[in-house]
Amino acid sequence: MDCDCVIIGAGLSGLYSAFRLAKAGMSCRVLEARGRLGGRIACAVVPASDGGAARFDLGPAWVWPDLQPMMAGLLDELQIPVFLQATRGAALYEDALLPAPERVPGDSPHAQSFRIAGGALSLVEALTARLEPQGVLTDRRVTGVAAHADGVRIDFEPADGGVGQLRAARVIAALPLRLLADSVAFEPPLPPAYMTAFRNTPTWMAGHAKFVACYKTPFWEQRGLSGEAFSRVGPLMEIHDASPARGGPYGLFGFYGVPAAERHRLGREALVRHSLEQLARLFGPEAANPIHYWIKDWSEDPLTATAADSEPLMQHPDYGLPAELTSLWDGRVVFAGSETVALNGGYLEGALEAGEGAVARMVDTGNPGRERRD
């Protein structure tokens, strides 16, 4: 047996599971197909005005500590600061029926949203720093999970070729359920009820794309604007300030309202042009000339999205697996992607809930062949 538990996927759920298993005295290996850690947590990095680095979230950015007790507790435990989303100033609304964008009175719907200092990647880095370096392995794409009398065999492909195997008493599968069903072969095969449930579970944000532009100055503030805008013209349907907690460079980010198929048809160059034209239309001519910009189209990421995820979700799905589908083979495999939990499925809080639940199963039921250390 190589370890007590193998965790498939080094997104927040997988890394948090490893963090909690380590605290419970259990050994684990985390296998990640990407060459980086974080899964749907990703950042673009540019030099900052203070000589350091400014990071812009390309994936999830917001947390709500007052409403998310696990996130609040983890941020406190890891000593990671947060700051309020910038909403001071007027928001904008544009519609094809209006002659020009209009200022929106009243409070922002994100007035109580917080962002993580240094970007959401700060969570990934802090968790990883508390794990054994040899226990987190990137560029290992898991291809199969097989049941054995003494545990589970995990087959994987290193990025440099060849094949690899690990044996463990348990497995935590921390991938999006659709991706897991489409990319990992189980032996014996997953029962039909599992396959149906997994393939019918949309991967949160997998069909979406995000545009981020950064600038030397927050020129929108000089116009009394918050950087927030809502549009029925597009291509960005919702825009917010993306600037760091302190100093520059400063940023704006937006979510595309254009479906994945249309984005692919338009192509990256046209998307950038239309996005910058929209930002200039809303915030002034300076917005047409960022010092850096990025598009992160999650629908193009085969380690996040499947073909079924190509359409953006217009509302939050009803997430959560039935209790009988949360584990397999008498608990030797536990499913712990963020979409497996009901209350906060898809969110960062949901990833923590899923990881906590998976680890509780491991610790409460014991681990064959190894004495627990507290």
Backbone torsions as a table, in degrees:
resi	resn	phi	psi	omega
1	MET	NA	125.8	-177.9
2	ASP	-78.4	-31.9	-178.4
3	CYS	-166.5	170.4	177.6
4	ASP	-67.5	-40.3	-171.8
5	CYS	-146.8	136.9	168.4
6	VAL	-105.8	132.2	178.5
7	ILE	-108.5	126.6	-179.9
8	ILE	-96.6	111.5	178.7
9	GLY	106.5	125.6	-179.8
10	ALA	-109.4	40.9	165.5
11	GLY	-78.4	-168.9	-176.3
12	LEU	-61.8	-41.9	-179.1
13	SER	-62.4	-44.5	-179.1
14	GLY	-66.4	-44.5	-179.1
15	LEU	-68.4	-37.9	177.7
16	TYR	-66.2	-38.7	176.3
17	SER	-60.2	-44.3	179.7
18	ALA	-63.4	-40.7	178.8
19	PHE	-59.8	-46.6	-179.0
20	ARG	-71.9	-36.3	176.6
21	LEU	-62.9	-41.7	179.1
22	ALA	-61.7	-39.9	178.9
23	LYS	-66.7	-26.1	178.7
24	ALA	-87.4	2.1	176.7
25	GLY	82.3	20.9	-179.8
26	MET	-108.5	140.8	-179.1
27	SER	-86.2	145.3	179.2
28	CYS	-150.1	162.8	170.7
29	ARG	-127.1	135.7	176.8
30	VAL	-107.3	124.3	179.7
31	LEU	-108.5	123.6	-177.8
32	GLU	-124.5	129.2	-178.1
33	ALA	-71.3	-32.4	-178.9
34	ARG	-74.3	167.4	172.5
35	GLY	-86.0	5.3	179.4
36	ARG	-136.2	168.8	177.6
37	LEU	-104.0	157.1	173.8
38	GLY	120.8	-21.5	-179.1
39	GLY	62.0	-119.4	179.8
40	ARG	-78.1	-3.6	171.1
41	ILE	-87.1	118.9	-179.1
42	ALA	-150.7	149.6	-179.0
43	CYS	-134.7	147.5	166.4
44	ALA	-96.4	142.7	-173.0
45	VAL	-123.3	133.2	175.1
46	VAL	-136.7	157.7	176.7
47	PRO	-60.7	138.7	-179.4
48	ALA	-96.2	163.1	-178.2
49	SER	-67.2	-20.5	-179.7
50	ASP	-92.3	8.5	179.6
51	GLY	93.2	-9.1	177.3
52	GLY	-90.9	-139.5	-179.9
53	ALA	-132.6	137.4	174.2
54	ALA	-101.5	137.2	-178.0
55	ARG	-120.8	138.0	-178.4
56	PHE	-119.5	125.4	-176.6
57	ASP	-70.0	127.5	174.7
58	LEU	-99.9	-9.8	176.2
59	GLY	-121.2	-137.7	-179.2
60	PRO	-64.0	143.9	-177.9
61	ALA	-129.9	-29.1	-170.9
62	TRP	-98.6	145.2	168.5
63	VAL	-133.6	159.6	-179.6
64	TRP	-132.1	79.8	-173.1
65	PRO	-54.7	-32.9	-179.9
66	ASP	-67.5	-24.2	-177.8
67	LEU	-108.4	-7.3	-174.5
68	GLN	-125.8	85.8	-173.6
69	PRO	-63.8	-34.2	180.0
70	MET	-69.0	-41.9	178.0
71	MET	-64.4	-43.7	178.5
72	ALA	-58.9	-43.8	-179.9
73	GLY	-65.8	-40.4	-178.9
74	LEU	-69.2	-42.5	178.0
75	LEU	-59.6	-39.4	178.2
76	ASP	-68.5	-43.7	-179.7
77	GLU	-62.4	-39.4	-178.5
78	LEU	-88.6	-3.5	179.6
79	GLN	57.0	50.5	177.8
80	ILE	-107.5	120.0	-179.6
81	PRO	-77.9	157.3	174.6
82	VAL	-126.1	164.8	177.1
83	PHE	-144.1	153.6	-177.3
84	LEU	-66.7	140.0	171.0
85	GLN	-58.3	134.6	179.9
86	ALA	-67.9	117.6	177.7
87	THR	-133.4	3.7	-178.5
88	ARG	-69.9	129.9	-176.2
89	GLY	110.4	-179.0	-175.7
90	ALA	-86.0	143.1	168.6
91	ALA	-89.1	165.7	-179.5
92	LEU	-122.5	151.5	173.8
93	TYR	-134.0	130.7	176.5
94	GLU	-126.3	143.2	-178.6
95	ASP	-144.3	144.5	179.8
96	ALA	-60.5	-21.0	-179.4
97	LEU	-83.8	-8.3	-179.4
98	LEU	-98.8	145.5	179.2
99	PRO	-69.7	-25.8	-179.5
100	ALA	-158.1	160.3	176.4
101	PRO	-57.8	141.2	-179.4
102	GLU	-109.3	146.6	174.1
103	ARG	-75.6	141.7	-176.2
104	VAL	-105.4	120.1	177.9
105	PRO	-77.7	163.6	175.1
106	GLY	94.0	174.9	-177.4
107	ASP	-73.5	150.4	176.0
108	SER	-73.4	144.3	174.1
109	PRO	-66.4	-11.7	179.7
110	HIS	-109.6	22.3	-178.9
111	ALA	-64.5	-22.0	179.2
112	GLN	-111.5	16.4	176.0
113	SER	-87.6	140.4	178.7
114	PHE	-115.3	153.4	171.9
115	ARG	-119.0	156.7	-176.0
116	ILE	-89.9	127.5	178.9
117	ALA	-58.2	130.1	-176.6
118	GLY	81.6	7.4	-179.8
119	GLY	84.4	164.5	-179.5
120	ALA	-61.9	-20.1	178.0
121	LEU	-62.8	-19.7	176.5
122	SER	-59.5	-35.6	176.5
123	LEU	-62.9	-46.3	-179.0
124	VAL	-60.8	-45.8	-177.9
125	GLU	-65.2	-41.3	-178.3
126	ALA	-67.0	-40.3	177.4
127	LEU	-66.6	-45.0	-178.1
128	THR	-62.6	-36.7	-178.9
129	ALA	-63.9	-19.4	-178.6
130	ARG	-98.2	7.4	178.1
131	LEU	-109.3	158.8	175.1
132	GLU	-64.5	129.7	-177.1
133	PRO	-55.0	-38.9	-178.5
134	GLN	-76.4	-4.5	-177.3
135	GLY	-89.9	-8.4	179.6
136	VAL	-119.0	113.8	-171.8
137	LEU	-117.1	116.5	177.1
138	THR	-90.5	171.9	179.4
139	ASP	57.2	35.7	175.0
140	ARG	-125.7	102.1	-178.9
141	ARG	-90.8	116.4	179.6
142	VAL	-72.7	129.5	-178.7
143	THR	-112.6	-22.2	-176.9
144	GLY	-155.4	151.7	176.4
145	VAL	-134.8	122.6	-175.7
146	ALA	-125.6	138.5	179.1
147	ALA	-81.3	139.3	174.0
148	HIS	-135.1	162.2	-176.5
149	ALA	-59.6	-34.4	-176.7
150	ASP	-101.2	10.7	179.0
151	GLY	151.1	-135.5	-174.0
152	VAL	-138.1	140.4	172.8
153	ARG	-104.3	134.0	-179.6
154	ILE	-116.5	122.0	178.0
155	ASP	-99.5	138.8	179.3
156	PHE	-146.6	162.0	179.4
157	GLU	-117.0	114.9	173.4
158	PRO	-67.3	152.8	-177.8
159	ALA	-63.1	-26.8	-178.1
160	ASP	-87.8	10.6	176.5
161	GLY	101.2	170.7	-179.7
162	GLY	86.1	-167.8	179.3
163	VAL	-134.6	157.4	177.4
164	GLY	-141.5	159.8	178.7
165	GLN	-141.8	146.8	169.1
166	LEU	-132.7	150.8	173.7
167	ARG	-120.5	136.9	-178.8
168	ALA	-145.9	160.9	175.2
169	ALA	-69.9	-35.6	-175.7
170	ARG	-139.2	164.3	175.1
171	VAL	-133.4	136.0	166.9
172	ILE	-110.3	116.5	178.7
173	ALA	-94.0	105.1	-173.8
174	ALA	-107.9	32.5	175.6
175	LEU	-95.2	158.6	168.0
176	PRO	-55.3	141.5	-171.2
177	LEU	-62.4	-40.2	178.0
178	ARG	-61.9	-44.2	180.0
179	LEU	-63.6	-41.1	178.3
180	LEU	-60.5	-47.5	-178.7
181	ALA	-63.4	-34.1	-175.6
182	ASP	-87.2	-20.5	-169.6
183	SER	-119.8	-13.1	-177.1
184	VAL	-119.3	125.4	179.0
185	ALA	-90.2	126.6	177.7
186	PHE	-101.0	142.5	178.1
187	GLU	-134.4	110.7	1.5
188	PRO	-66.6	159.3	-174.5
189	PRO	-60.8	153.1	174.3
190	LEU	-58.7	134.1	176.6
191	PRO	-59.8	155.1	-177.6
192	PRO	-54.0	-37.9	-178.5
193	ALA	-61.9	-38.1	177.7
194	TYR	-66.3	-48.8	-177.5
195	MET	-60.1	-41.8	180.0
196	THR	-64.1	-47.1	-179.3
197	ALA	-63.7	-42.9	-177.3
198	PHE	-65.7	-45.7	-177.2
199	ARG	-72.6	-18.5	176.8
200	ASN	-92.6	6.2	179.7
201	THR	-101.4	106.5	-179.9
202	PRO	-63.5	142.9	175.2
203	THR	-84.3	119.3	-174.8
204	TRP	-60.0	128.9	177.5
205	MET	71.7	1.0	-175.9
206	ALA	-66.5	-26.2	178.8
207	GLY	-92.8	0.3	-174.0
208	HIS	-95.7	165.2	174.3
209	ALA	-138.7	151.2	-175.0
210	LYS	-128.2	137.2	176.1
211	PHE	-113.5	130.8	179.2
212	VAL	-127.0	130.9	176.3
213	ALA	-126.9	136.9	178.4
214	CYS	-122.6	151.8	-169.5
215	TYR	-137.5	160.8	178.6
216	LYS	-70.9	-30.3	-178.6
217	THR	-133.8	153.7	175.2
218	PRO	-87.3	68.5	-171.2
219	PHE	-60.6	-24.2	179.7
220	TRP	-65.0	-30.2	179.4
221	GLU	-64.8	-33.0	179.2
222	GLN	-65.8	-19.6	176.6
223	ARG	-96.2	9.3	-179.7
224	GLY	74.0	24.8	-177.6
225	LEU	-107.0	149.1	-179.2
226	SER	-86.3	-15.0	-171.3
227	GLY	92.6	-3.2	-179.2
228	GLU	-94.0	134.9	178.2
229	ALA	-150.5	149.1	177.1
230	PHE	-127.3	133.6	-169.4
231	SER	-134.2	140.6	168.9
232	ARG	-110.6	16.3	178.6
233	VAL	-109.0	-48.9	176.0
234	GLY	84.1	-174.4	12.1
235	PRO	-77.2	-16.1	178.7
236	LEU	-89.3	126.7	-175.3
237	MET	-93.9	-19.0	-178.5
238	GLU	-149.3	129.1	-173.7
239	ILE	-130.6	144.2	-179.2
240	HIS	-145.5	161.2	172.2
241	ASP	-66.4	133.6	-179.7
242	ALA	-117.5	14.3	-173.2
243	SER	-67.5	153.3	175.3
244	PRO	-64.0	172.4	-179.4
245	ALA	-61.1	-38.3	-179.9
246	ARG	-142.6	142.2	174.6
247	GLY	73.6	-178.2	-177.6
248	GLY	-114.1	-177.3	2.0
249	PRO	-69.0	166.3	-174.0
250	TYR	-107.2	163.3	-173.9
251	GLY	-150.2	160.7	170.2
252	LEU	-128.2	142.3	174.0
253	PHE	-133.4	154.7	179.1
254	GLY	-146.3	153.0	175.0
255	PHE	-96.9	134.3	177.5
256	TYR	-74.5	138.5	171.6
257	GLY	-96.9	2.4	-179.4
258	VAL	-87.3	125.7	-179.5
259	PRO	-59.3	158.3	-175.5
260	ALA	-55.9	-43.6	-178.0
261	ALA	-61.4	-38.6	179.1
262	GLU	-71.8	-37.3	176.2
263	ARG	-60.9	-43.7	-179.5
264	HIS	-65.5	-37.5	179.4
265	ARG	-66.8	-41.0	-179.6
266	LEU	-67.6	-39.2	-177.7
267	GLY	88.4	158.4	-173.7
268	ARG	-62.8	-43.0	-176.6
269	GLU	-61.0	-44.4	179.7
270	ALA	-67.4	-38.6	178.7
271	LEU	-61.5	-44.0	178.7
272	VAL	-62.1	-45.7	-178.6
273	ARG	-60.5	-48.3	-179.5
274	HIS	-64.6	-36.5	-179.0
275	SER	-66.8	-44.9	179.8
276	LEU	-68.2	-35.4	175.6
277	GLU	-62.5	-40.4	179.0
278	GLN	-66.6	-45.1	179.0
279	LEU	-60.7	-39.3	178.3
280	ALA	-67.4	-37.7	178.4
281	ARG	-62.4	-36.2	-176.9
282	LEU	-86.6	-44.9	-167.5
283	PHE	-112.9	-3.3	178.0
284	GLY	113.6	165.7	-173.0
285	PRO	-62.3	-25.5	179.4
286	GLU	-59.8	-28.6	-176.5
287	ALA	-67.8	-16.8	-179.6
288	ALA	-77.0	-8.7	-173.7
289	ASN	-130.0	68.5	178.2
290	PRO	-71.6	159.0	175.1
291	ILE	-82.5	-23.0	173.9
292	HIS	-150.1	153.0	171.2
293	TYR	-151.1	156.2	-179.5
294	TRP	-144.4	146.4	164.8
295	ILE	-116.3	126.8	170.3
296	LYS	-114.0	105.5	179.2
297	ASP	-100.5	102.4	-175.9
298	TRP	-67.9	-21.1	178.3
299	SER	-69.1	-17.4	178.6
300	GLU	-92.3	-0.1	-176.8
301	ASP	-96.1	104.4	-176.0
302	PRO	-68.5	-11.0	177.1
303	LEU	-95.3	7.4	172.6
304	THR	-124.7	-52.1	-169.0
305	ALA	-106.4	146.5	168.5
306	THR	-106.4	175.0	178.7
307	ALA	-58.9	-32.4	-179.0
308	ALA	-69.8	-15.3	-178.6
309	ASP	-93.9	11.4	-170.4
310	SER	-70.0	-22.2	179.5
311	GLU	-95.4	133.6	178.1
312	PRO	-66.5	146.9	178.9
313	LEU	-82.7	131.1	-179.5
314	MET	-86.6	-14.4	176.1
315	GLN	-150.5	164.5	-176.9
316	HIS	-73.8	127.2	-179.9
317	PRO	-68.1	163.6	171.2
318	ASP	-83.0	97.9	-176.8
319	TYR	-89.4	171.4	177.6
320	GLY	115.3	131.9	177.1
321	LEU	-92.1	145.8	168.9
322	PRO	-57.1	148.5	-175.1
323	ALA	-55.0	-36.2	-176.1
324	GLU	-72.9	-10.1	-179.0
325	LEU	-109.6	7.6	-177.3
326	THR	-83.0	-12.4	178.5
327	SER	-147.2	172.5	-173.3
328	LEU	-146.2	151.7	173.9
329	TRP	55.4	56.1	177.5
330	ASP	55.3	36.8	175.2
331	GLY	85.7	4.2	178.8
332	ARG	-71.7	-23.5	174.0
333	VAL	-122.2	127.9	178.0
334	VAL	-121.9	136.6	-178.0
335	PHE	-97.6	126.4	-169.5
336	ALA	-139.2	25.9	171.1
337	GLY	-69.0	160.2	-176.3
338	SER	-58.3	-30.9	-177.0
339	GLU	-75.3	-4.1	-178.7
340	THR	-80.8	-13.3	-177.1
341	VAL	-105.4	151.9	-171.7
342	ALA	-84.3	-48.6	-167.5
343	LEU	-67.8	-47.5	-176.6
344	ASN	-122.5	30.8	-178.1
345	GLY	-54.6	132.9	-179.9
346	GLY	93.4	-29.3	-178.5
347	TYR	-84.1	168.0	174.9
348	LEU	-60.0	-38.3	177.0
349	GLU	-61.0	-38.9	177.3
350	GLY	-63.4	-36.7	177.0
351	ALA	-62.4	-40.1	177.7
352	LEU	-67.8	-42.4	178.8
353	GLU	-60.0	-43.7	-179.3
354	ALA	-64.7	-43.7	178.7
355	GLY	-64.7	-41.8	178.8
356	GLU	-62.4	-42.2	179.1
357	GLY	-64.3	-40.6	179.8
358	ALA	-64.9	-44.1	-179.1
359	VAL	-66.5	-38.0	178.3
360	ALA	-59.2	-38.9	177.3
361	ARG	-62.7	-42.8	-178.4
362	MET	-64.3	-46.6	-174.7
363	VAL	-73.3	-43.1	-175.4
364	ASP	-68.1	-34.3	-176.5
365	THR	-94.5	0.4	-179.5
366	GLY	78.1	-179.8	-176.8
367	ASN	-140.6	115.4	-174.5
368	PRO	-60.5	137.6	172.6
369	GLY	83.7	3.7	-178.3
370	ARG	-147.1	134.3	176.9
371	GLU	-80.4	131.5	178.3
372	ARG	-68.9	138.9	177.7
373	ARG	-114.9	124.7	178.0
374	ASP	-104.5	NA	NA
